[in-house]
Amino acid sequence: MILIIASREFRTLFLSPMAWTILAILQFILAFLFLTQVEAFTELQPKLASIEGAPGLTDIIVPPLFGNAGIILLLVTPLLTMRLICEERRNKTLSLLLSAPVSNIDIILGKYLGILGLMLLIIALITLMPLSLLYGAELDLGKLFANILGLLLLVTAFTATGLFMSCIAGHPTVAAMGTFGMLLLLWILDWSAVGATGRSPLQYLSILRHFQNIQSGLISTVDVSYFLLFTATFIALSIRSLDNDRLQK
């Protein structure tokens, strides 16, 4: 049942022009940024060749590309998740969904996986850009994998947050603004700790700090566990919110 709901949600995304428009705009922007980094490396290559321990092709192109993708997806995810539950509630179809012989866990996970399928498609298209360099250059595949993993964990957290906000908000616009505000706060949370000595507690809560740690190639169980717990928490809160809606019906 989860897969049925997920496939229905995934197909519904492509019945409207939003998903196609977002994919096109993302590819255009990220392709431009990717080609800009390639051009910058081409110009710097003669100088880098004479420097011992200088950053290579992967260091100059891959982390900036995936870092920019993370920022852009922070802006895009609220638009994709805002209608998940809000639209069902506004169209009076949520009551029908809740009265069906489907558990709240199936509904939440199905809708979550439907949006996550689109996110995986976006990540796959982004990954093809640096992989195209393998035709004429060498890449550090380990660091590339770390960046793919970091972006994947990042979008799972983004999607879970957007789903929860869609569950508690009364209007899709409110859900989108709430999701964006929460994700932006978590993104900049450790900025106040810049220049401070020692480890600030805000650094442990900052989603950006954990993403950057994985991007650097140091895949730590602390950073991976942060994203898994973050995602599981917001999915559990979404299920709890839907439980309340079912009780009210």
Secondary structure, 3 states (H helix, E strand, C coil): CHHHHHHHHHHHHCCCHHHHHHHHHHHHHHHHHHHHHHHHHHHHHHHHHCCCCCCCHHHHHHHHHHHHHHHHHHHHHHHHHCCCCHHHHHCCCHHHHHHCCCCHHHHHHHHHHHHHHHHHHHHHHHHHHHHHHHHCCCCCHHHHHHHHHHHHHHHHHHHHHHHHHHHHCCCHHHHHHHHHHHHHHHHCHHHHHCCCCCCCHHHHHCHHHHHHHHHCCCCCHHHHHHHHHHHHHHHHHHHHHHHHHHHHC
